[in-house]
């Protein structure tokens, strides 16, 4: 299927590794010029080089910096001032017990996983409306549907973003600007392994044992492949997806037990 987005421009946050990288790669495969952001300059450069090699006709810009800071956002938007596609993504806050979290911990989580996406939407959505095309995808978490006990900071911040988008997305869609969220379940990423290591330590079991248990308990019998996530993201960003907005699409191998 031709997704109809060849020649468009995308700003993809936290895209040096994992799900962000998968989204950037899938968009580049569809002919989208991509601007990549991440804190780690070395990993970012490696990802940018890989995309350039795989898709030589695509413009790939890289901006090393922290997207959760005003300076990081300004640098990213300077490199890609008028994106047609915005992929909001940032590493989740650390796991733990809410009794140990301070106000500063909460503010940091909100800055990264709620306020940063809102600031980037604010900076780009009017341009999308003027051009009568825009696709915004927020990478949140399956925890929005089914909270994870040790990820309270993430549960709260990402749910706040979800509530905000629920209203805004109904206002922009008439201008062919959609805003949706992808909710990843257990994908084989550094984030999954880091959270699993903390859970294994708390439970007093080897991390490999916990990972094997998590795989076997998932209805799919495995973890997700980031490439699968990237392809889903590319479709939501396509010209074919203009009637999908305000949705929270769960990619979890069937782990969530609800009917809706």
QUILIN-V899369 format. One record per residue. RES is the residue in one letter. PHI is phi in radians with two decimals (none if undefined). PSI is psi in whole degrees, 0 to 359 (999 if undefined). OMEGA is omega in whole degrees, -180 to 180 (999 if undefined). Layout:
{{RES:PHI:PSI:OMEGA} {RES:PHI:PSI:OMEGA}}
This chain:
{{X:none:132:173} {X:-1.43:116:-176} {X:-1.35:352:174} {X:1.28:27:-178} {X:-2.16:13:177} {X:-1.02:132:180} {X:1.56:351:175} {X:-1.24:168:-180} {X:-2.13:136:-176} {X:-2.23:140:169} {X:-1.86:118:-175} {X:-2.06:112:-175} {X:-1.47:151:178} {X:0.85:55:-169} {X:-1.97:17:179} {X:-1.42:338:-176} {X:-2.52:171:167} {X:0.98:223:-173} {X:-1.20:324:178} {X:-1.10:317:177} {X:-1.09:318:-180} {X:-1.07:320:179} {X:-1.15:315:180} {X:-1.08:318:-179} {X:-1.14:316:180} {X:-1.13:322:178} {X:-1.18:317:178} {X:-1.05:323:179} {X:-1.10:337:179} {X:-1.63:7:177} {X:1.56:16:180} {X:-1.54:133:175} {X:-1.37:133:-170} {X:-2.13:140:169} {X:-1.94:122:-175} {X:-1.81:141:174} {X:-2.24:149:174} {X:-3.03:161:179} {X:-1.37:325:-176} {X:-1.49:107:-175} {X:-1.11:322:-177} {X:-1.17:311:179} {X:-1.14:324:179} {X:-1.11:315:179} {X:-1.09:321:179} {X:-1.12:317:179} {X:-1.14:316:179} {X:-1.05:317:180} {X:-1.12:320:180} {X:-1.13:319:179} {X:-1.21:319:178} {X:-1.06:318:-179} {X:-1.17:319:-178} {X:-1.29:327:-175} {X:-2.32:78:-170} {X:-1.10:341:180} {X:-1.52:0:-175} {X:-1.68:136:173} {X:-1.38:127:-180} {X:-2.18:115:175} {X:-1.83:148:178} {X:-2.25:134:-179} {X:-2.27:106:178} {X:-1.41:126:-180} {X:2.91:173:-177} {X:-1.69:107:-176} {X:-1.12:343:-179} {X:-1.45:1:178} {X:-1.93:154:177} {X:-1.00:322:-180} {X:-1.14:318:179} {X:-1.13:319:179} {X:-1.17:319:180} {X:-1.08:319:180} {X:-1.16:319:-180} {X:-1.14:317:-179} {X:-1.27:334:174} {X:-1.16:321:180} {X:-1.30:331:-180} {X:-2.44:77:-171} {X:-1.28:336:-176} {X:-2.30:64:-178} {X:-1.21:145:171} {X:-1.49:337:-177} {X:-2.32:133:177} {X:-2.21:123:176} {X:-1.93:106:179} {X:-1.48:129:-176} {X:-2.80:140:175} {X:-2.75:147:178} {X:-1.00:141:-179} {X:-1.31:158:178} {X:-1.20:163:-176} {X:-1.22:154:175} {X:-1.27:166:178} {X:2.84:191:180} {X:-1.84:129:-175} {X:-1.02:337:-180} {X:-1.15:339:-177} {X:-1.69:355:-176} {X:-1.55:137:178} {X:-1.68:173:175} {X:-1.02:321:179} {X:-1.08:323:177} {X:-1.07:316:180} {X:-1.16:316:-179} {X:-1.10:320:179} {X:-1.10:318:179} {X:-1.12:316:179} {X:-1.14:319:178} {X:-1.02:315:-174} {X:-1.32:315:-167} {X:-1.92:0:174} {X:-2.26:303:-173} {X:-1.29:324:178} {X:-1.07:310:176} {X:-1.02:321:180} {X:-1.12:319:179} {X:-1.11:320:-180} {X:-1.24:323:174} {X:-1.09:314:180} {X:-1.00:322:-177} {X:-1.33:341:-171} {X:-2.12:338:-169} {X:-1.19:325:-179} {X:-1.17:324:175} {X:-1.13:320:177} {X:-1.09:316:179} {X:-1.06:317:-180} {X:-1.11:324:-180} {X:-1.52:355:179} {X:1.07:33:171} {X:-2.79:131:174} {X:-2.91:142:176} {X:-2.33:120:178} {X:-2.06:126:178} {X:-2.16:122:175} {X:-1.72:122:174} {X:-1.50:111:-178} {X:-1.93:247:-177} {X:-2.90:152:172} {X:-1.06:342:179} {X:-1.12:343:175} {X:-1.13:326:179} {X:-1.56:321:-176} {X:-2.44:95:-174} {X:-0.95:144:178} {X:-1.81:123:-167} {X:-0.99:322:-177} {X:-1.47:358:-178} {X:-1.97:45:-177} {X:-1.03:322:179} {X:-1.07:316:179} {X:-1.19:316:179} {X:-0.92:312:-176} {X:-1.20:311:-175} {X:-1.16:316:-177} {X:-1.24:326:176} {X:-1.16:324:176} {X:-1.08:316:177} {X:-1.08:318:-179} {X:-1.06:317:179} {X:-1.13:319:179} {X:-1.09:312:-177} {X:-1.14:329:-179} {X:-0.97:323:179} {X:-1.41:311:-175} {X:-1.10:321:-175} {X:-1.10:336:178} {X:-1.40:346:179} {X:-1.62:332:-175} {X:-1.60:339:-171} {X:-1.12:330:179} {X:-1.16:345:176} {X:-1.72:15:-178} {X:1.11:35:175} {X:-2.09:114:-178} {X:-1.89:150:177} {X:-2.32:119:-179} {X:-2.38:170:177} {X:-2.21:143:170} {X:-1.86:128:-175} {X:-1.91:96:-178} {X:-1.32:135:168} {X:-1.54:222:-176} {X:-1.41:92:174} {X:-1.72:149:-176} {X:-1.34:85:-178} {X:-2.33:170:177} {X:-1.07:325:-180} {X:-1.09:314:179} {X:-1.05:317:-177} {X:-1.22:326:178} {X:-1.19:316:178} {X:-1.14:319:180} {X:-1.12:323:179} {X:-1.10:319:178} {X:-1.16:319:179} {X:-1.15:320:180} {X:-1.14:320:178} {X:-1.11:317:180} {X:-1.13:326:-179} {X:-1.52:349:-180} {X:1.25:34:179} {X:-2.20:157:177} {X:-1.11:143:-177} {X:-1.10:323:179} {X:-1.12:325:177} {X:-1.14:317:179} {X:-1.14:319:179} {X:-1.11:317:178} {X:-1.07:321:180} {X:-1.14:318:-180} {X:-1.13:320:177} {X:-1.08:312:-175} {X:-1.18:331:-179} {X:-1.40:341:178} {X:-1.29:136:180} {X:-0.95:330:179} {X:-1.36:347:-180} {X:1.25:20:-178} {X:-2.84:174:169} {X:-1.57:158:177} {X:-1.27:152:174} {X:-1.61:127:180} {X:-0.91:330:179} {X:-1.05:323:178} {X:-1.07:320:179} {X:-1.13:315:-180} {X:-1.04:321:-180} {X:-1.18:321:176} {X:-1.09:319:178} {X:-1.09:315:-179} {X:-1.04:320:179} {X:-1.12:316:179} {X:-1.06:333:180} {X:-1.50:357:-172} {X:-1.39:165:174} {X:-1.18:343:-178} {X:-1.44:351:-172} {X:-1.90:28:-175} {X:-1.27:351:180} {X:-1.80:11:179} {X:-1.97:114:178} {X:-2.65:152:179} {X:1.21:20:-175} {X:-1.80:151:177} {X:-2.06:100:-170} {X:-1.68:119:-174} {X:-1.56:126:175} {X:-2.10:93:-172} {X:-2.46:14:180} {X:1.21:16:-180} {X:1.56:13:-175} {X:-1.17:324:180} {X:-1.23:125:-171} {X:-1.51:1:-176} {X:-1.35:165:177} {X:-1.56:344:180} {X:-2.36:999:999}}
